Amino acid sequence: MNIVFVGEATSGFGGIETVIKKVTRFLESDQDTKNTYTLYFLCRDNRMDKAWLEGKHFICHHSAIKISFLRRMSHAFALTRFIKQNQPDTVIAFDAPSCRIAAQAIRHSKKTLPLISWLHYSLDHKKHAEQALVADHHLAISSGIKQQLIKRGVPAERISVIFNPVTPQTIVIPRPAHGENAVFIYVGRLKFEGQKRLKDMLDAFAGVTDKWECHFIGDGSDAETCKAYAQQLGIHQQIYWHGWQADPWGYIQNHIKTVSAFVMSSAFEGLPMTLLEAMSYGVYCVSSDCPSGPGDIIRNGVNGQLYPVKDLNNLQAILSSIIVSREISDVETIKASIHDFYDDKYYRTFKKVITTASQK
């Protein structure tokens, strides 16, 4: 199968890059099917970090036209030429604006090609999300995104929930011994309010007694605001800021060493890969039940606990119960609970869905 993945320039450091690298690696290594692919990026300039694309087949089409309509047309005509020359079997767009451009390019090429959307964010919290509706089929990375598409008029049979892949780990991150501080971690962007709502997490920790500490791995525009707020709450001596780490889980194993639970307080997500990554190491997870994703991953009392978004009393009670009782599922139960997300099963599902959608 010859697949063209189309999307706007990416930062090079997010979850979508991780998933794209995995999926293209699956395609390259598939012994049963001869696959080729191209990652086709729609760029306004040359600032996109390309280090993550080493060894990948990719093209960057640049258009610095300031008028958005004309810039889109420039991208569409260039993609039209590429489609005519390369004769792909399927076009997969990984953001909504690129769905619109890809649909124009397919129409101009006069080819009968399936266009598949593969959005990696909540449609309810993104501008121009309705542009994805031009796709013939939709890959939803969570059941919440499927419902958002249905709400916008997409028939359920044109949507396939495929989630995102996580690699199973042989390593286990152990828990602190009894008598030691409970150790909580957060991995991700530091946003005080907005999407990540770290203010909620800090407020909840401020009401927790007993022995605990929390480690933040990540960076962001609100880093100093978060640090100042922890100081204001009087919990700064129990909070550790580690900054951005290229290999956060390796860093956790080498520098933090033990973890009681991973904590996430987001207002919304697409499919939070950090929850899956934590569970692949046997780490229990506490998360807001935000749209979308955590509800697909967390099974209360088995691999973690959900609490209503912004319900600080509930979050505080969960954190306190983990500190006091420490009676949570064993690591192998947690690792086994996400078997549907592991690489092999994911690729089988992905391949089946793409093949079926391409034949319609």
C-alpha positions in Angstrom: 0.0 0.0 0.0 1.2 3.5 -0.9 0.1 6.0 1.7 0.6 9.8 1.8 0.4 11.3 5.3 -0.4 15.0 5.0 -0.2 17.6 7.8 0.9 21.0 8.9 4.4 21.5 10.2 4.9 20.0 13.7 7.0 21.1 16.7 9.1 17.9 16.6 8.5 17.2 20.3 4.9 16.2 20.7 2.9 13.0 20.9 1.9 13.1 17.3 5.5 12.8 16.2 5.9 9.8 18.5 2.9 8.1 16.9 3.9 8.9 13.4 7.3 7.5 13.9 5.8 4.3 15.2 3.3 3.9 12.5 5.8 4.5 9.7 8.1 2.0 11.4 5.3 -0.6 11.4 4.7 0.0 7.7 8.4 -0.4 6.9 8.8 -3.6 8.8 5.5 -5.3 7.7 6.7 -8.6 6.1 3.2 -9.5 4.8 2.4 -6.3 2.9 4.7 -4.2 0.7 4.2 -0.7 2.0 5.5 2.7 0.9 4.7 6.0 2.4 5.5 9.8 2.3 5.1 12.3 5.1 4.0 15.4 3.3 4.3 18.6 5.4 2.6 21.9 4.7 4.9 24.6 5.9 4.9 28.4 6.0 8.7 28.6 6.6 11.7 26.4 7.2 11.7 26.4 11.0 10.2 23.0 11.6 12.5 20.7 13.6 13.3 17.8 11.3 15.6 15.8 13.6 12.8 13.4 14.5 12.4 12.6 10.7 15.8 11.0 10.3 15.5 8.0 8.1 11.9 8.8 7.2 10.7 9.6 3.7 9.3 13.1 3.9 8.6 16.2 1.8 8.1 19.8 3.1 6.2 22.1 0.8 6.8 25.7 1.8 4.5 28.6 1.1 5.1 32.0 2.7 2.0 33.6 1.1 0.4 35.7 3.8 -3.1 35.5 2.5 -4.4 32.2 3.9 -6.7 31.4 1.0 -3.9 31.8 -1.5 -1.5 29.9 0.7 -3.9 27.0 0.9 -4.3 27.0 -2.8 -0.5 26.9 -3.2 -0.3 23.8 -1.0 -3.3 22.2 -2.7 -1.8 22.6 -6.2 1.6 21.2 -5.1 -0.1 18.2 -3.4 -2.1 17.7 -6.6 1.1 17.4 -8.6 2.5 15.0 -6.0 -0.6 12.8 -6.2 -0.5 12.6 -10.0 3.1 11.7 -10.0 3.2 9.2 -7.2 -0.2 7.5 -7.5 -0.9 6.8 -3.8 -3.6 4.4 -2.6 -4.7 6.4 0.4 -4.3 9.9 1.8 -4.3 10.3 5.6 -4.5 13.9 7.0 -3.4 14.3 10.6 -5.0 17.7 11.3 -8.2 19.3 10.2 -6.9 22.1 7.9 -4.8 19.6 6.0 -8.0 17.5 5.4 -9.5 20.5 3.6 -6.3 21.0 1.5 -6.0 17.2 0.8 -9.6 17.1 -0.4 -9.0 19.9 -2.8 -5.8 18.2 -4.1 -7.6 14.9 -4.6 -10.4 16.7 -6.5 -8.0 18.6 -8.7 -6.0 15.4 -9.4 -9.2 13.7 -10.8 -8.2 10.5 -8.9 -10.5 8.3 -6.9 -8.7 8.3 -3.6 -10.0 7.7 -0.1 -9.2 10.6 2.3 -8.9 9.6 5.9 -8.7 12.0 8.9 -6.5 11.1 11.8 -6.9 13.9 14.3 -4.8 13.9 17.5 -6.8 16.4 19.5 -10.2 17.1 20.9 -12.4 18.7 18.2 -14.3 20.7 20.8 -11.1 22.6 21.8 -9.5 23.3 18.4 -10.3 26.0 15.7 -11.3 24.9 12.3 -12.1 21.3 13.5 -15.1 21.2 11.1 -12.6 21.1 8.2 -12.0 17.4 9.0 -15.6 16.5 8.0 -14.6 16.4 4.3 -12.8 13.1 4.9 -14.3 9.9 3.7 -13.3 8.0 6.8 -12.1 9.0 10.3 -9.5 7.4 12.6 -10.5 8.4 16.1 -7.8 8.1 18.8 -10.4 8.0 21.5 -14.1 7.2 21.9 -14.6 10.8 23.0 -13.4 12.0 19.6 -15.7 9.5 17.9 -18.6 11.1 19.8 -17.5 14.6 18.8 -17.5 13.5 15.1 -20.9 11.9 15.4 -22.2 15.2 17.1 -21.0 17.0 13.9 -23.0 14.7 11.7 -20.5 12.0 10.7 -22.1 8.5 10.5 -20.8 6.1 13.1 -19.9 3.6 10.4 -17.4 6.0 8.9 -15.4 6.3 12.2 -13.0 3.7 13.6 -11.6 4.1 17.1 -8.0 2.9 16.9 -6.4 4.7 19.9 -2.6 5.2 19.8 0.2 2.7 20.3 2.4 2.3 23.4 5.4 -0.1 23.6 5.3 -2.7 26.4 8.1 -2.5 28.8 10.0 -5.2 30.6 11.2 -2.7 33.2 9.0 -1.8 36.2 9.3 1.5 38.1 9.0 0.4 41.7 7.0 2.2 44.5 8.5 3.8 47.6 9.0 1.6 50.6 6.6 2.0 53.6 7.9 4.8 55.7 9.3 6.7 52.8 7.6 9.7 51.1 4.9 8.9 48.6 6.2 10.0 45.3 4.0 11.6 42.6 5.0 12.5 39.1 3.7 14.6 36.2 5.2 14.5 32.7 4.1 17.1 30.1 3.8 20.8 29.3 3.7 23.2 32.2 0.4 25.1 31.8 -0.9 26.8 34.9 -4.5 26.9 33.7 -5.7 26.3 30.1 -5.4 22.7 29.0 -3.2 21.2 31.6 -4.6 23.0 34.7 -1.6 22.5 36.9 -3.1 25.0 39.3 -5.7 22.4 40.2 -3.0 19.9 41.0 -1.0 22.3 43.1 -4.1 23.4 45.0 -5.0 19.8 45.7 -1.5 19.0 47.0 -1.7 22.0 49.3 -4.5 20.3 51.2 -2.7 16.9 51.5 -0.9 16.1 54.7 1.5 13.2 55.6 4.7 12.6 53.7 4.7 13.2 50.0 6.7 14.8 47.2 5.8 15.6 43.5 8.2 15.8 40.6 7.3 17.7 37.4 9.1 16.7 34.2 8.5 19.1 31.4 8.7 22.8 30.5 6.3 25.4 29.1 5.4 29.1 29.0 3.9 28.9 32.6 6.9 27.3 34.3 7.7 30.3 36.4 4.0 30.9 37.2 3.7 27.3 38.5 6.8 27.6 40.6 5.7 30.9 42.1 2.3 29.5 42.9 3.8 26.4 44.7 5.9 28.9 46.8 2.7 30.9 47.5 0.9 27.8 48.7 3.8 26.8 50.9 4.5 23.5 49.3 7.6 24.4 47.3 9.9 22.3 49.4 7.9 19.2 48.4 7.8 20.1 44.7 10.7 19.3 42.3 11.0 20.9 38.9 13.2 18.8 36.5 12.6 20.7 33.2 12.2 19.1 29.8 13.9 15.7 29.4 14.4 14.0 26.0 13.8 10.6 27.6 11.5 11.3 30.5 11.0 7.7 31.6 14.7 6.9 31.5 15.2 10.1 33.5 12.6 9.0 36.1 14.2 5.6 36.5 17.7 7.1 37.0 16.9 10.1 39.0 13.6 9.7 40.8 13.8 5.9 41.0 10.4 5.2 42.8 6.9 6.4 41.9 3.6 6.0 43.8 1.4 7.4 41.1 1.3 9.6 38.0 -1.1 12.6 38.2 -2.8 14.5 35.4 -5.3 17.4 35.9 -6.1 18.4 32.3 -9.3 20.2 31.2 -9.1 18.3 27.9 -6.9 16.0 25.9 -6.9 13.9 22.7 -5.5 10.7 24.0 -2.9 11.4 26.8 0.0 9.1 25.9 1.7 9.8 29.2 -1.0 7.8 31.0 -0.3 4.8 28.8 3.5 5.2 29.0 3.3 5.3 32.8 1.1 2.2 32.9 3.5 0.4 30.6 6.0 0.7 33.5 3.4 -0.5 36.1 2.7 3.0 37.4 -0.7 3.7 38.9 -2.4 6.8 37.3 -4.7 9.5 38.7 -6.4 11.7 36.1 -9.2 14.1 35.5 -12.0 12.5 33.6 -11.6 15.1 30.8 -12.6 14.9 27.2 -11.2 12.9 25.7 -9.0 9.8 26.4 -8.6 9.2 30.1 -11.9 7.3 30.3 -10.7 4.9 27.6 -7.5 4.1 29.5 -8.2 4.2 33.3 -10.2 1.5 35.0 -11.0 2.7 38.4 -9.3 0.8 41.1 -7.5 -1.4 38.6 -4.9 0.8 37.0 -5.8 4.2 38.4 -8.6 6.5 39.4 -10.6 9.2 37.6 -12.0 12.3 39.2 -14.3 15.0 37.7 -12.5 17.9 36.0 -11.8 20.8 38.5 -13.1 18.7 41.5 -10.2 19.5 43.8 -11.8 17.8 46.9 -12.1 14.6 45.0 -8.5 14.8 43.7 -7.2 15.6 47.1 -9.0 12.6 48.6 -7.5 10.3 46.0 -4.0 11.6 46.6 -4.4 11.3 50.4 -5.7 7.7 50.1 -2.7 6.7 48.0 -0.4 8.2 50.6 -2.1 6.6 53.6 -3.1 3.2 52.4 -0.8 2.5 49.5 -3.0 -0.4 48.7 -3.2 -0.2 44.9 -3.0 -2.8 42.2 0.2 -4.7 41.6 2.4 -3.6 38.7 1.6 -6.6 36.4 -2.1 -6.0 36.7 -1.6 -2.4 35.7 0.7 -3.3 32.7 -1.8 -6.0 31.5 -4.7 -3.6 31.8 -3.6 -1.7 28.6 -3.0 -4.7 26.4 -5.3 -3.2 23.7 -3.0 -0.3 23.3 0.3 -2.2 22.9 2.1 -1.9 19.5 1.3 -5.3 17.9 -2.4 -5.1 18.5 -2.5 -1.5 17.5 -0.9 -2.1 14.2 -3.2 -5.0 13.4 -6.1 -2.7 14.0 -4.6 0.2 12.0 -3.8 -2.0 9.0 -7.2 -3.6 9.0 -9.0 -0.2 9.2 -6.9 1.4 6.5 -7.2 -1.5 4.1 -11.0 -1.6 4.5 -11.4 2.2 4.2 -9.2 2.2 1.1 -11.4 -0.4 -0.6 -14.6 1.4 -0.2 
